[in-house]
Amino acid sequence: MAYKISEECISCGACVDSCPVDAISEGDGIYVIDPETCIDCGACAGVCPVDAPQEA
């Protein structure tokens, strides 16, 4: 099950560099995770200062 970025996202970009499969991109106001690419590793959740990436 892929991760999803919640509305808590502050668009800091910390998660982008942590993703080993480049599944995260800048969306409309917040970052988004491509569920087809996400490997559910949790790296993004580990670096997010506001805990925006959540298990979907």
Chimera marker file (.cmm) of the C-alpha trace (Angstrom):
<marker_set name="trace">
<marker id="1" x="0.000" y="0.000" z="0.000" r="1" g="1" b="0" radius="0.5"/>
<marker id="2" x="1.447" y="3.329" z="-1.070" r="1" g="1" b="0" radius="0.5"/>
<marker id="3" x="1.997" y="6.371" z="1.118" r="1" g="1" b="0" radius="0.5"/>
<marker id="4" x="-0.069" y="9.518" z="0.636" r="1" g="1" b="0" radius="0.5"/>
<marker id="5" x="0.857" y="13.077" z="1.625" r="1" g="1" b="0" radius="0.5"/>
<marker id="6" x="-1.740" y="14.759" z="3.819" r="1" g="1" b="0" radius="0.5"/>
<marker id="7" x="-2.841" y="18.387" z="3.901" r="1" g="1" b="0" radius="0.5"/>
<marker id="8" x="-0.296" y="18.901" z="6.706" r="1" g="1" b="0" radius="0.5"/>
<marker id="9" x="2.375" y="19.228" z="3.974" r="1" g="1" b="0" radius="0.5"/>
<marker id="10" x="4.305" y="22.502" z="4.150" r="1" g="1" b="0" radius="0.5"/>
<marker id="11" x="5.962" y="21.984" z="0.731" r="1" g="1" b="0" radius="0.5"/>
<marker id="12" x="9.479" y="21.952" z="2.174" r="1" g="1" b="0" radius="0.5"/>
<marker id="13" x="10.645" y="19.261" z="-0.264" r="1" g="1" b="0" radius="0.5"/>
<marker id="14" x="12.477" y="17.140" z="2.324" r="1" g="1" b="0" radius="0.5"/>
<marker id="15" x="10.638" y="14.029" z="1.160" r="1" g="1" b="0" radius="0.5"/>
<marker id="16" x="11.591" y="14.402" z="-2.496" r="1" g="1" b="0" radius="0.5"/>
<marker id="17" x="15.289" y="13.702" z="-2.003" r="1" g="1" b="0" radius="0.5"/>
<marker id="18" x="14.580" y="10.824" z="0.386" r="1" g="1" b="0" radius="0.5"/>
<marker id="19" x="12.491" y="8.818" z="-2.091" r="1" g="1" b="0" radius="0.5"/>
<marker id="20" x="14.609" y="6.047" z="-3.662" r="1" g="1" b="0" radius="0.5"/>
<marker id="21" x="12.210" y="5.599" z="-6.602" r="1" g="1" b="0" radius="0.5"/>
<marker id="22" x="11.408" y="9.262" z="-7.386" r="1" g="1" b="0" radius="0.5"/>
<marker id="23" x="7.698" y="8.792" z="-6.637" r="1" g="1" b="0" radius="0.5"/>
<marker id="24" x="7.231" y="12.260" z="-5.117" r="1" g="1" b="0" radius="0.5"/>
<marker id="25" x="6.584" y="15.409" z="-7.111" r="1" g="1" b="0" radius="0.5"/>
<marker id="26" x="5.349" y="18.924" z="-6.487" r="1" g="1" b="0" radius="0.5"/>
<marker id="27" x="1.582" y="19.111" z="-6.719" r="1" g="1" b="0" radius="0.5"/>
<marker id="28" x="-0.908" y="21.929" z="-6.377" r="1" g="1" b="0" radius="0.5"/>
<marker id="29" x="0.184" y="23.454" z="-3.069" r="1" g="1" b="0" radius="0.5"/>
<marker id="30" x="1.452" y="20.204" z="-1.555" r="1" g="1" b="0" radius="0.5"/>
<marker id="31" x="3.685" y="17.379" z="-2.709" r="1" g="1" b="0" radius="0.5"/>
<marker id="32" x="2.106" y="14.209" z="-4.084" r="1" g="1" b="0" radius="0.5"/>
<marker id="33" x="3.181" y="10.576" z="-4.208" r="1" g="1" b="0" radius="0.5"/>
<marker id="34" x="2.560" y="8.478" z="-7.324" r="1" g="1" b="0" radius="0.5"/>
<marker id="35" x="0.940" y="5.322" z="-5.897" r="1" g="1" b="0" radius="0.5"/>
<marker id="36" x="2.048" y="3.265" z="-8.906" r="1" g="1" b="0" radius="0.5"/>
<marker id="37" x="5.709" y="4.108" z="-8.264" r="1" g="1" b="0" radius="0.5"/>
<marker id="38" x="5.742" y="4.141" z="-4.439" r="1" g="1" b="0" radius="0.5"/>
<marker id="39" x="7.372" y="1.037" z="-2.917" r="1" g="1" b="0" radius="0.5"/>
<marker id="40" x="6.004" y="1.696" z="0.601" r="1" g="1" b="0" radius="0.5"/>
<marker id="41" x="9.469" y="2.073" z="2.133" r="1" g="1" b="0" radius="0.5"/>
<marker id="42" x="8.563" y="4.936" z="4.484" r="1" g="1" b="0" radius="0.5"/>
<marker id="43" x="11.689" y="6.986" z="3.786" r="1" g="1" b="0" radius="0.5"/>
<marker id="44" x="9.567" y="10.084" z="3.149" r="1" g="1" b="0" radius="0.5"/>
<marker id="45" x="7.775" y="9.732" z="6.468" r="1" g="1" b="0" radius="0.5"/>
<marker id="46" x="11.099" y="9.508" z="8.269" r="1" g="1" b="0" radius="0.5"/>
<marker id="47" x="12.318" y="12.910" z="7.065" r="1" g="1" b="0" radius="0.5"/>
<marker id="48" x="9.106" y="14.959" z="7.045" r="1" g="1" b="0" radius="0.5"/>
<marker id="49" x="9.093" y="17.627" z="9.785" r="1" g="1" b="0" radius="0.5"/>
<marker id="50" x="5.268" y="17.639" z="9.992" r="1" g="1" b="0" radius="0.5"/>
<marker id="51" x="4.523" y="13.916" z="9.466" r="1" g="1" b="0" radius="0.5"/>
<marker id="52" x="2.587" y="14.597" z="6.264" r="1" g="1" b="0" radius="0.5"/>
<marker id="53" x="3.361" y="11.278" z="4.480" r="1" g="1" b="0" radius="0.5"/>
<marker id="54" x="0.964" y="8.680" z="5.884" r="1" g="1" b="0" radius="0.5"/>
<marker id="55" x="0.330" y="5.059" z="5.019" r="1" g="1" b="0" radius="0.5"/>
<marker id="56" x="-2.731" y="4.979" z="2.785" r="1" g="1" b="0" radius="0.5"/>
<link id1="1" id2="2" r="1" g="1" b="0" radius="0.2"/>
<link id1="2" id2="3" r="1" g="1" b="0" radius="0.2"/>
<link id1="3" id2="4" r="1" g="1" b="0" radius="0.2"/>
<link id1="4" id2="5" r="1" g="1" b="0" radius="0.2"/>
<link id1="5" id2="6" r="1" g="1" b="0" radius="0.2"/>
<link id1="6" id2="7" r="1" g="1" b="0" radius="0.2"/>
<link id1="7" id2="8" r="1" g="1" b="0" radius="0.2"/>
<link id1="8" id2="9" r="1" g="1" b="0" radius="0.2"/>
<link id1="9" id2="10" r="1" g="1" b="0" radius="0.2"/>
<link id1="10" id2="11" r="1" g="1" b="0" radius="0.2"/>
<link id1="11" id2="12" r="1" g="1" b="0" radius="0.2"/>
<link id1="12" id2="13" r="1" g="1" b="0" radius="0.2"/>
<link id1="13" id2="14" r="1" g="1" b="0" radius="0.2"/>
<link id1="14" id2="15" r="1" g="1" b="0" radius="0.2"/>
<link id1="15" id2="16" r="1" g="1" b="0" radius="0.2"/>
<link id1="16" id2="17" r="1" g="1" b="0" radius="0.2"/>
<link id1="17" id2="18" r="1" g="1" b="0" radius="0.2"/>
<link id1="18" id2="19" r="1" g="1" b="0" radius="0.2"/>
<link id1="19" id2="20" r="1" g="1" b="0" radius="0.2"/>
<link id1="20" id2="21" r="1" g="1" b="0" radius="0.2"/>
<link id1="21" id2="22" r="1" g="1" b="0" radius="0.2"/>
<link id1="22" id2="23" r="1" g="1" b="0" radius="0.2"/>
<link id1="23" id2="24" r="1" g="1" b="0" radius="0.2"/>
<link id1="24" id2="25" r="1" g="1" b="0" radius="0.2"/>
<link id1="25" id2="26" r="1" g="1" b="0" radius="0.2"/>
<link id1="26" id2="27" r="1" g="1" b="0" radius="0.2"/>
<link id1="27" id2="28" r="1" g="1" b="0" radius="0.2"/>
<link id1="28" id2="29" r="1" g="1" b="0" radius="0.2"/>
<link id1="29" id2="30" r="1" g="1" b="0" radius="0.2"/>
<link id1="30" id2="31" r="1" g="1" b="0" radius="0.2"/>
<link id1="31" id2="32" r="1" g="1" b="0" radius="0.2"/>
<link id1="32" id2="33" r="1" g="1" b="0" radius="0.2"/>
<link id1="33" id2="34" r="1" g="1" b="0" radius="0.2"/>
<link id1="34" id2="35" r="1" g="1" b="0" radius="0.2"/>
<link id1="35" id2="36" r="1" g="1" b="0" radius="0.2"/>
<link id1="36" id2="37" r="1" g="1" b="0" radius="0.2"/>
<link id1="37" id2="38" r="1" g="1" b="0" radius="0.2"/>
<link id1="38" id2="39" r="1" g="1" b="0" radius="0.2"/>
<link id1="39" id2="40" r="1" g="1" b="0" radius="0.2"/>
<link id1="40" id2="41" r="1" g="1" b="0" radius="0.2"/>
<link id1="41" id2="42" r="1" g="1" b="0" radius="0.2"/>
<link id1="42" id2="43" r="1" g="1" b="0" radius="0.2"/>
<link id1="43" id2="44" r="1" g="1" b="0" radius="0.2"/>
<link id1="44" id2="45" r="1" g="1" b="0" radius="0.2"/>
<link id1="45" id2="46" r="1" g="1" b="0" radius="0.2"/>
<link id1="46" id2="47" r="1" g="1" b="0" radius="0.2"/>
<link id1="47" id2="48" r="1" g="1" b="0" radius="0.2"/>
<link id1="48" id2="49" r="1" g="1" b="0" radius="0.2"/>
<link id1="49" id2="50" r="1" g="1" b="0" radius="0.2"/>
<link id1="50" id2="51" r="1" g="1" b="0" radius="0.2"/>
<link id1="51" id2="52" r="1" g="1" b="0" radius="0.2"/>
<link id1="52" id2="53" r="1" g="1" b="0" radius="0.2"/>
<link id1="53" id2="54" r="1" g="1" b="0" radius="0.2"/>
<link id1="54" id2="55" r="1" g="1" b="0" radius="0.2"/>
<link id1="55" id2="56" r="1" g="1" b="0" radius="0.2"/>
</marker_set>
